[in-house]
Amino acid sequence: MNMRPQTTRDRRWKPGVGWELLLVLVALLTLLGCQGITAATKQPAKTSSPGTLTATHSSLGFGNVTVGSSQNLGQVLTNSGGSSLTITQATVTGTGLSMNGLNLPLTLTPGQSSPSFNVTFAPQSAGAVSGNLAITSNASNPTLNVALSGTGVASAPPPAIAVSFQTSPPAELQTKATATITADVNNDATNAGVDWSVTCGGASACGSFNPTHTASGSPTTYTAPSAAPSGNTVTVTATSTADGTESASANVTITPTISVIVVGVGLPLDSTAQTILPFVDGVTLFVNWAGQTAWTDATTCTTAPCTQTTDFTAYDSAIATYASATCGASLRGKGSPCIVNLVFPPVTATGYNTNTPTWVFSQAWADTVGSAVQDAAFCSNYPQNTSATPLPPAAAIANITTKNCGIAGTTQCNAATVATGVPAIWETPYVTAINNWHQAIIQHYASATYAAYLRLGVSTSGEAAVACPTINDVAGTGLESLTSPATADGLKTVWTGAAANQIAFNAAQRAALSPAPTWQLMNAVNMGQGLEHANGNGGMDPSWAIAEADAILANQPYAIGTEGLGNGPLLSDLTNVANTTCIGPDCCSDDWCNVHTLVEGKVPAIELQTCNLSDPAGGTTHCLDCLLAGTCTDDSQTLSQVLVLSAQHGTTFQELYLGEFQCAFDQANYVSTDPSCTTAVSAAYAAAIQALATGQ
């Protein structure tokens, strides 16, 4: 069909079609109008309110809480809103405040409550504390704050620790004695117990404890020192281990216990010695370097270099007979293993010298040690050995390069002849030889438990005494002639210096032993009767002995001894030593009054010998005798006076000669040897020894 374009005439109103469209429009408008009316009159739909977070307690007050403790307060959170909420964070501020038991994040539906949780206050110090618990959530109140407050109050102090003695230390205790002590500790929550200590004056040994720590109510054993300390007092202290400021202390007076030792017994133990062992604590035995019936030197030295050797075999078995014996069964009411003290004399005590080995004076030994040959002095105290060939000089200095030996004094000396004199103890051959010997002694007897001390002599016997300071009292002709200056002061310097060096050497040898030995070293100091007079009235120069005592004090622990008190050219030591103000050359017969004041309470042991008390009828001008001293009317009281004096001045080992004990305890057999040992004298001697042993 042909489509033609419309014209204006074609757009004219056509009634049929227009009314149809109009009717459709009216129907639509009617429908829309009814819907609009309905919307305008309908109620709006309800919407949910947001979540709101609340707490059971808007604030928490802890009140007073003791420092060191804590208090908990419970808290619960609730969603009082219409919508769910989520708690994401909880923060507590304030010193000592904290929270636990709230696990986050936590979602609460409307009306739901959290599990109960705690807020804790644990004050660190006294005083008021304020803080805050801040709960963060997506509630309408995003931060819920709960005020916190409390006050820390100081805790009541616990009862103070108190230490007291359950078993107190004794007021008085003898040296080397033991006492059981117990301490109680009250209010010790840790039951830590006590630590034990003891102090005393100066550098003295004060004793020891075993054990050094005990529980409350448990005992310890205190052992008093072997020598009374300075001031004779120790302070025993039990200190709380838990609180070192709390302790209990007590003073104990230490009184000397003197071991009674016999000198002059034979080796090995024989029937004579056996009779007196029940009345002594021990014995002193001499171990010779050379030249006696037994000796330790085993050196062969004819061509340099020489090797010095020592053999103790001959002595060990003999010493064992005493070490295995029982002493003191009748002395203190009980028997104990014998103390066996050993003395090592390098120079014979009296007569010509036989104790120093001959090779010490030889050219071979001098070449070995890189020194000139050893010098020796001869004098009235060390007379000629008439058996020596050639004969030694009567009064002179000699060595193997001199020609003053023989009957006419023009013969070349040899080592054997020179060895019978007194060696110059500071010269290299002697110093090297005696140091080697002492080192061998200390090492050999390191583990010996029977000895209280080893007395190592510097020169004469067990002493550091000088012999032959002059020959015929002419200065510069005796040992002084070997010194510079050639005077008594020059000799004193080298002699006391040699003694000090030897003491220091010996101390170092003992200190090197491990474990430390149970015995101490001892040196007997110069007792002066062979020294030059310090002035024209017979006074003795005490500075020799004082120098040696100073060397002993400088090398502690080191014991000290004296070879015996005497009457001397001045007053008797029975009065001299008792006079505590007696200091200097005009006070003493043998220097002990100058020395004992220096060493009492500062050395582990003090040994004292008597002088010729084996003769009950009395001493001589130079040996103690109470009749000569004017201190008694009965000579038998000499021993009693000596022992009382000994006990008053720090003695720990009193050495008495065999004759004293035989007279005291075996009078019936001994009286034939010495008729002056009457029954009365025997009883006096026995009473004096028993009184010494019991501290009366």
C-alpha positions in Angstrom: 0.0 0.0 0.0 1.1 3.4 -0.8 1.9 5.5 2.3 1.5 9.0 1.8 2.5 11.8 4.0 0.0 13.2 6.4 -1.2 16.7 5.8 -2.8 19.1 8.1 -6.1 17.8 7.3 -5.1 14.5 8.5 -4.4 15.7 12.1 -7.9 16.9 12.7 -9.9 15.7 15.8 -11.4 12.4 15.5 -14.0 12.0 18.2 -13.8 8.3 18.5 -10.2 8.0 19.3 -10.0 11.1 21.6 -12.7 9.9 24.0 -11.0 6.6 24.4 -7.8 8.3 25.4 -9.7 10.6 27.8 -11.4 7.7 29.5 -8.0 6.0 30.1 -6.5 9.1 31.6 -9.4 9.7 34.0 -9.2 6.1 35.2 -5.5 6.4 35.8 -5.9 9.6 37.8 -8.6 8.1 39.9 -6.4 5.2 40.7 -3.5 7.4 41.6 -5.6 9.6 43.7 -6.9 6.8 45.8 -3.3 5.6 46.5 -2.2 9.0 47.5 -5.0 9.3 50.1 -4.1 6.0 51.6 -0.4 6.9 52.1 -1.2 10.1 53.8 -3.4 8.5 56.4 -1.2 5.3 57.3 0.8 5.2 60.8 4.7 5.2 60.4 6.6 1.9 61.1 8.5 1.6 64.6 12.5 1.7 64.5 15.0 0.0 67.2 16.7 2.4 69.8 20.5 2.2 70.0 22.3 0.1 72.6 23.2 1.8 76.0 25.9 0.5 78.3 25.4 0.6 82.1 27.4 -0.7 85.1 26.1 -2.3 88.3 28.3 0.2 90.2 28.8 3.6 88.9 31.8 3.9 91.2 33.9 1.5 93.1 35.4 2.4 96.5 37.9 0.0 98.0 38.3 1.7 101.3 41.5 0.9 103.3 43.6 -1.8 102.0 46.9 -2.9 103.6 50.0 -2.4 101.6 51.2 -5.7 100.3 47.8 -7.2 100.1 44.9 -6.7 97.6 41.1 -6.4 97.4 38.7 -7.3 94.6 35.3 -5.7 93.8 33.0 -7.2 91.3 31.4 -5.4 88.4 28.8 -6.3 85.7 28.0 -4.4 82.5 24.5 -4.4 81.0 23.1 -3.4 77.6 20.0 -1.4 78.6 19.3 -0.2 75.0 17.3 -1.6 72.2 20.0 -2.7 69.9 23.0 -4.9 70.3 26.3 -3.3 71.2 29.9 -4.4 71.2 32.5 -3.6 74.0 35.9 -3.3 72.4 38.2 -1.9 75.2 38.5 -1.5 78.9 41.2 0.7 80.5 42.1 1.0 84.1 44.1 4.0 85.4 45.4 4.6 88.9 48.4 3.2 90.8 47.8 -0.3 92.1 44.4 -0.7 90.2 43.8 -3.4 87.7 41.0 -5.4 86.1 40.6 -9.1 85.1 37.9 -11.4 84.0 36.4 -9.3 81.1 37.3 -10.9 77.8 37.0 -8.5 74.9 35.6 -7.9 72.4 32.2 -8.7 73.9 28.8 -8.2 72.2 25.7 -7.7 74.4 22.2 -8.0 72.9 19.5 -5.7 74.3 19.0 -6.6 78.0 22.0 -8.9 78.2 24.6 -8.5 81.0 28.3 -9.4 80.9 29.9 -12.0 83.1 31.0 -10.6 86.4 34.6 -9.4 86.4 36.9 -8.0 89.1 38.5 -4.7 89.6 41.5 -5.1 92.0 43.3 -2.6 94.3 46.8 -3.7 95.4 48.4 -0.6 97.0 52.1 -0.3 96.6 52.5 2.3 99.3 50.5 4.0 101.9 48.2 6.9 100.8 44.9 7.6 98.9 44.6 6.5 95.3 42.0 7.5 92.7 41.5 6.1 89.3 39.1 5.2 86.6 37.7 2.2 84.7 36.9 3.3 81.1 34.7 1.0 79.0 34.7 1.7 75.2 31.9 0.4 73.0 29.6 1.4 70.1 26.8 2.1 72.5 25.0 5.5 72.6 27.4 6.3 75.4 30.6 5.2 73.7 32.7 5.6 76.9 31.4 4.4 80.2 33.5 5.7 83.1 33.5 4.1 86.6 35.3 6.1 89.3 37.7 4.1 91.4 39.1 5.0 94.8 41.0 3.4 97.7 43.5 4.1 100.4 46.7 2.1 101.0 47.5 1.7 104.6 50.9 0.6 106.0 51.0 -3.0 107.3 51.7 -3.6 110.9 55.4 -4.6 111.2 56.0 -8.3 111.9 57.4 -9.2 115.2 61.2 -8.5 115.2 63.6 -11.5 114.9 65.2 -12.1 118.3 68.3 -14.2 119.0 69.1 -15.6 122.4 71.3 -18.3 123.9 69.5 -21.5 124.8 72.9 -22.8 126.1 75.1 -19.9 126.9 78.9 -19.9 126.3 80.8 -20.5 129.5 82.2 -17.4 131.3 85.7 -19.0 131.3 87.3 -21.6 129.1 90.8 -23.0 128.9 92.8 -22.8 125.8 92.1 -25.6 123.3 89.0 -26.6 125.4 85.6 -27.0 123.8 82.1 -25.8 124.8 78.7 -26.6 123.3 76.6 -23.5 122.6 73.0 -23.3 121.3 71.1 -20.3 120.0 67.3 -19.8 119.6 65.8 -17.5 116.9 62.3 -16.2 117.5 60.0 -14.8 114.8 62.1 -16.1 112.0 59.5 -16.9 109.4 62.1 -18.5 107.1 63.8 -20.6 109.8 67.1 -19.5 108.5 69.0 -20.1 111.8 72.2 -18.4 112.9 75.8 -17.9 111.8 78.5 -18.2 114.5 81.5 -16.0 114.8 84.1 -15.1 117.4 86.3 -12.0 117.7 89.1 -11.0 120.0 91.8 -8.3 120.5 94.6 -7.6 118.1 95.6 -10.2 115.5 95.1 -13.1 117.8 93.6 -16.4 116.9 90.2 -16.4 118.6 89.0 -20.0 118.3 86.6 -21.7 115.9 83.1 -23.2 115.5 81.9 -26.5 114.1 79.5 -26.1 112.4 79.6 -22.4 111.7 75.9 -22.3 110.9 73.1 -23.9 112.8 69.3 -24.0 112.8 67.5 -22.5 115.7 67.9 -24.7 118.7 70.7 -26.8 117.2 74.1 -26.9 119.0 77.5 -25.9 117.7 80.9 -26.7 119.3 83.3 -23.8 120.1 87.0 -24.6 120.4 89.0 -22.1 122.2 92.3 -20.9 120.6 95.5 -22.7 121.5 96.9 -19.6 123.1 95.1 -16.9 125.2 94.4 -13.9 123.0 95.3 -10.3 123.7 93.2 -9.3 126.7 92.4 -13.0 127.4 88.8 -12.4 126.2 86.9 -13.5 123.1 83.4 -12.5 122.1 81.1 -15.3 120.8 78.3 -14.1 118.6 75.3 -15.9 117.0 73.9 -13.7 114.2 70.5 -14.3 112.6 71.0 -15.5 109.0 67.7 -13.8 108.0 68.4 -10.5 109.6 72.1 -9.7 110.1 71.3 -6.9 112.5 70.0 -9.2 115.1 72.4 -11.2 117.2 73.3 -12.5 120.7 76.8 -12.1 122.1 78.7 -13.2 125.2 82.3 -12.7 126.4 84.4 -15.7 127.3 87.6 -15.4 129.3 90.3 -17.7 127.8 92.7 -19.1 130.4 95.9 -20.8 129.3 96.0 -24.6 129.3 99.7 -25.5 129.5 100.8 -28.7 127.9 103.4 -30.4 130.1 106.2 -31.7 127.9 109.2 -33.7 128.9 112.6 -33.1 127.3 115.6 -35.4 127.4 114.0 -38.7 126.8 115.7 -41.3 124.7 114.9 -42.6 121.3 113.1 -45.0 120.8 110.7 -45.1 123.8 112.4 -46.9 126.7 111.4 -48.1 130.2 112.6 -44.8 131.8 110.5 -42.7 129.6 107.6 -45.1 129.9 107.4 -44.5 133.6 106.8 -40.8 133.2 104.4 -40.8 130.2 101.3 -40.9 132.5 102.3 -37.6 134.0 103.0 -35.6 130.8 101.1 -34.5 127.7 103.9 -35.2 125.4 107.6 -35.2 124.6 110.1 -33.1 122.8 112.4 -35.2 120.6 115.6 -33.9 118.9 116.2 -34.8 115.3 119.8 -34.2 114.4 121.1 -32.9 111.1 124.4 -34.7 111.4 127.0 -36.2 113.7 125.1 -37.9 116.6 124.0 -41.5 117.1 121.4 -40.9 114.4 121.1 -38.1 111.8 119.2 -37.1 108.7 121.9 -35.9 106.4 122.8 -38.3 103.6 124.8 -35.9 101.4 128.1 -36.9 99.8 130.0 -33.8 98.7 133.6 -34.1 97.5 133.4 -32.6 94.1 131.2 -29.9 92.8 128.4 -29.8 92.0 127.0 -31.5 95.1 123.4 -32.6 95.6 122.1 -32.3 99.2 120.0 -35.3 100.3 118.2 -36.1 103.5 117.0 -39.4 104.9 114.5 -39.5 107.9 114.3 -43.3 108.0 116.4 -43.7 111.2 114.1 -41.3 113.1 110.7 -42.2 111.8 110.5 -45.6 113.4 111.8 -44.3 116.7 109.4 -41.3 116.7 106.5 -43.8 116.0 107.1 -45.5 119.3 106.1 -42.2 121.1 103.4 -41.2 118.6 101.6 -44.5 119.2 101.9 -44.3 123.0 99.4 -42.8 125.5 100.3 -39.8 127.6 98.7 -38.1 130.6 96.6 -40.9 132.0 97.5 -39.7 135.5 97.9 -36.0 134.7 94.4 -34.9 133.8 92.4 -38.0 134.7 92.4 -39.3 131.2 94.8 -40.6 128.6 95.4 -39.1 125.2 97.8 -39.7 122.3 101.2 -38.3 123.1 102.1 -34.9 121.6 105.4 -35.5 119.9 107.1 -32.1 119.2 110.3 -32.2 117.1 113.4 -30.0 117.4 115.9 -29.7 114.7 119.2 -28.3 116.0 121.7 -27.2 113.3 124.5 -26.4 115.8 125.3 -28.4 118.9 124.0 -26.7 122.1 127.1 -27.2 124.2 130.7 -28.2 123.6 132.2 -28.3 120.2 129.8 -28.5 117.2 128.9 -31.9 115.9 125.5 -31.1 114.4 126.5 -29.2 111.3 127.6 -31.5 108.4 131.2 -31.3 107.6 130.6 -30.7 103.8 128.9 -27.4 104.5 132.5 -26.0 105.2 134.1 -27.7 102.1 135.4 -26.1 98.9 133.1 -28.5 96.9 130.0 -27.0 98.6 131.3 -23.5 98.3 131.8 -24.1 94.5 128.4 -25.6 94.3 126.7 -22.5 95.7 129.1 -20.1 94.1 130.5 -18.6 97.3 133.5 -18.3 99.4 134.1 -21.1 101.9 132.2 -21.1 105.2 133.7 -19.4 108.2 133.4 -20.6 111.8 134.3 -19.2 115.2 136.0 -21.0 118.1 135.7 -19.8 121.7 135.4 -20.9 125.3 131.7 -21.9 124.8 132.8 -24.1 121.9 136.2 -25.4 122.9 138.6 -27.4 120.8 137.7 -30.8 119.8 140.9 -32.5 120.9 140.1 -35.5 118.6 140.0 -33.3 115.5 142.9 -33.5 113.1 144.3 -31.0 112.7 143.4 -29.4 116.1 141.1 -26.4 115.7 142.3 -23.1 117.1 141.5 -22.3 120.7 140.1 -18.9 120.0 139.9 -17.6 116.4 138.0 -17.5 113.2 138.9 -20.3 110.8 138.0 -21.7 107.4 139.7 -24.3 105.2 141.9 -21.6 103.6 143.4 -20.5 106.9 146.5 -21.9 108.6 145.7 -21.5 112.2 144.9 -25.1 113.0 147.2 -27.7 114.5 149.0 -27.7 117.8 151.2 -24.8 116.9 148.4 -23.0 115.1 150.2 -23.0 111.7 148.6 -26.0 110.0 146.1 -25.7 107.2 142.6 -26.2 108.4 140.2 -28.7 106.8 136.5 -28.9 106.6 136.1 -31.5 109.4 138.1 -29.4 111.8 136.3 -26.1 110.9 132.9 -27.9 111.2 133.5 -28.2 115.0 133.2 -24.4 115.4 130.2 -22.1 115.3 129.3 -21.2 111.7 128.7 -17.6 110.6 125.0 -18.2 110.0 124.6 -15.4 107.4 127.1 -16.8 104.9 125.9 -18.4 101.7 127.1 -22.0 102.2 125.4 -22.3 105.6 122.2 -20.4 104.5 121.8 -22.6 101.4 122.4 -25.9 103.3 120.1 -25.1 106.2 117.3 -23.8 104.0 117.5 -27.0 102.0 117.4 -29.1 105.2 114.4 -27.1 106.6 112.5 -27.5 103.3 113.0 -31.2 103.4 111.9 -31.4 107.1 108.7 -29.4 106.4 107.8 -31.5 103.4 108.6 -34.8 105.1 106.5 -34.1 108.2 103.7 -32.3 106.3 101.1 -34.9 107.2 102.3 -35.7 110.7 99.4 -35.2 113.2 101.2 -36.1 116.4 103.2 -32.8 116.7 102.0 -29.5 118.0 105.1 -27.8 116.6 108.4 -28.3 114.8 111.1 -26.1 116.3 113.6 -25.2 113.6 116.8 -23.8 115.0 118.6 -20.9 113.4 121.8 -21.7 115.2 122.5 -23.1 118.6 120.2 -26.0 119.4 116.6 -24.9 118.7 117.4 -21.3 119.2 118.5 -18.3 117.2 121.1 -17.6 119.9 124.5 -16.2 119.0 127.6 -17.9 120.5 131.1 -16.6 120.5 130.2 -12.9 119.8 133.7 -12.1 120.8 136.8 -14.2 121.5 138.4 -13.4 124.9 136.1 -10.3 125.1 138.1 -8.5 122.5 135.8 -6.7 120.0 136.6 -7.5 116.4 138.3 -10.8 117.1 135.2 -13.0 117.1 132.3 -13.3 114.7 132.3 -9.5 114.6 135.5 -9.6 112.7 133.5 -11.0 109.7 131.0 -8.1 109.7 131.1 -4.5 108.6 131.4 -2.6 110.8 133.4 -5.1 112.8 131.5 -4.4 116.0 128.7 -5.8 118.1 126.2 -3.7 116.2 127.6 -5.0 112.9 127.2 -8.6 114.1 123.7 -7.9 115.4 122.6 -6.6 112.1 123.8 -9.6 110.1 122.9 -12.2 112.7 119.3 -11.0 113.4 118.9 -10.5 109.6 119.9 -14.1 108.9 117.5 -15.3 111.6 114.6 -13.2 110.1 115.4 -14.5 106.6 115.3 -18.0 107.8 112.0 -17.6 109.7 110.5 -16.0 106.6 111.8 -18.9 104.4 110.4 -21.5 106.7 107.0 -19.8 106.9 106.8 -19.7 103.1 107.5 -23.4 102.9 104.7 -24.3 105.4 102.3 -21.9 103.7 102.9 -23.8 100.4 101.7 -27.1 101.8 98.2 -28.2 100.9 96.4 -29.1 102.9 97.9 -27.0 105.7 99.6 -29.1 108.4 98.1 -29.4 111.9 101.4 -28.4 113.5 103.0 -24.9 113.7 106.6 -23.9 113.1 108.4 -22.6 116.1 111.6 -20.6 116.7 113.2 -20.1 120.0 114.6 -16.6 120.3 117.9 -15.4 121.5 118.0 -15.6 125.3 121.0 -13.5 125.7 123.4 -15.2 128.1 126.0 -15.5 125.3 125.4 -11.9 124.1 127.7 -9.0 124.8 127.0 -6.9 127.8 125.0 -3.9 126.9 126.7 -1.9 129.6 129.2 -2.3 132.3 126.9 -3.6 135.0 126.2 -6.9 133.3 122.9 -6.0 131.6 122.0 -7.9 128.5 121.1 -6.3 125.2 117.5 -7.3 124.5 117.4 -5.9 120.9 118.6 -9.2 119.5 115.7 -11.2 120.9 113.2 -8.4 120.1 114.4 -8.4 116.4 113.8 -12.1 116.2 110.4 -11.8 117.9 109.4 -9.1 115.4 110.4 -11.5 112.6 108.2 -14.2 114.1 105.2 -11.8 114.4 105.7 -10.8 110.8 105.4 -14.4 109.6 102.3 -15.6 111.4 101.3 -18.3 112.2 104.6 -19.0 113.8 105.1 -20.1 117.4 107.8 -18.8 119.7 110.0 -20.3 122.4 112.7 -19.6 124.9 115.4 -21.9 126.0 114.9 -21.1 129.7 114.6 -18.5 132.4 117.7 -17.9 134.6 119.1 -16.1 137.5 121.6 -14.2 135.5 124.2 -11.6 136.5 121.4 -9.3 137.6 118.2 -10.3 139.5 116.6 -13.6 139.0 113.9 -13.9 136.4 111.6 -15.1 139.1 111.4 -11.5 140.0 112.3 -9.9 136.7 109.5 -11.4 134.6 106.9 -10.9 137.3 107.7 -7.2 137.0 105.6 -6.1 134.0 107.3 -2.7 133.9 110.7 -4.3 133.5 111.9 -3.4 130.0 115.4 -3.0 128.9 118.9 -4.3 129.4 118.9 -3.9 133.2 115.7 -5.9 133.8 116.3 -9.4 132.5 118.7 -12.2 132.8 117.7 -13.6 129.4 115.4 -11.1 127.6 112.1 -13.0 128.1 110.7 -10.1 130.1 111.2 -7.9 127.0 109.8 -10.5 124.6 106.8 -12.0 126.2 105.0 -8.6 126.3 105.4 -8.5 122.5 104.1 -11.9 121.7 101.5 -12.9 124.2 98.1 -13.4 122.5 99.7 -12.9 119.0 101.3 -16.3 118.3 99.7 -19.8 118.2 102.0 -21.2 120.9 104.6 -20.2 123.5 107.2 -22.7 124.7 109.2 -22.1 127.9 112.0 -24.2 129.3 113.4 -24.3 132.8 117.1 -24.1 133.6 118.8 -27.0 135.5 115.8 -27.7 137.7 116.7 -31.3 137.4 118.9 -30.6 140.4 116.3 -30.4 143.3 119.1 -29.1 145.6 119.0 -25.9 143.7 120.3 -24.1 140.7 123.5 -22.2 140.0 124.3 -18.5 139.6 122.9 -18.6 136.0 119.9 -20.9 136.6 116.7 -20.4 138.4 116.7 -21.1 142.1 114.2 -19.5 144.5 116.7 -19.4 147.4 119.2 -17.5 145.3 116.4 -15.3 144.1 115.3 -14.7 147.7 111.7 -15.7 146.9 111.4 -18.8 149.1 112.8 -20.4 152.2 112.7 -23.9 150.8 114.5 -24.7 147.6 112.0 -27.3 146.6 109.5 -24.5 145.9 111.6 -23.4 142.9 109.7 -25.5 140.4 106.3 -24.3 141.8 107.3 -20.6 141.5 108.6 -21.1 137.9 105.5 -22.8 136.8 103.2 -20.2 138.3 105.3 -17.5 136.6 105.1 -19.5 133.3 101.3 -19.7 133.5 101.0 -16.0 134.1 102.8 -15.1 130.9 101.1 -16.9 128.1 103.0 -20.2 128.1 101.2 -23.0 126.3 104.0 -25.6 126.3 106.1 -26.0 129.5 109.1 -28.1 128.8 110.7 -29.8 131.9 113.7 -32.1 132.0 113.3 -35.8 132.6 114.9 -35.5 136.0 112.0 -33.2 137.3 109.5 -35.9 136.4 111.6 -38.8 137.7 112.0 -37.0 141.0 108.3 -36.1 141.2 106.8 -39.4 140.1 109.5 -42.1 140.4 111.3 -40.9 143.5 112.0 -44.3 144.9 114.2 -45.2 141.9 115.5 -41.7 141.1 116.8 -40.9 144.6 119.8 -43.1 144.0 120.6 -41.0 141.0 120.1 -37.7 142.9 120.0 -38.1 146.7 118.7 -34.5 147.0 115.4 -35.7 145.6 113.9 -36.4 149.1 110.3 -37.4 149.7 109.4 -33.8 150.5 111.0 -32.5 147.3 109.3 -35.2 145.3 105.9 -34.2 146.7 106.5 -30.5 146.0 107.5 -31.3 142.4 104.5 -33.5 141.9 102.1 -30.9 143.3 103.6 -28.2 141.1 103.2 -30.2 137.9 99.7 -31.3 138.7 98.7 -27.7 139.6 100.1 -26.5 136.2 98.2 -29.2 134.3 94.9 -28.4 135.9 95.3 -24.7 135.7 95.3 -24.1 139.4 
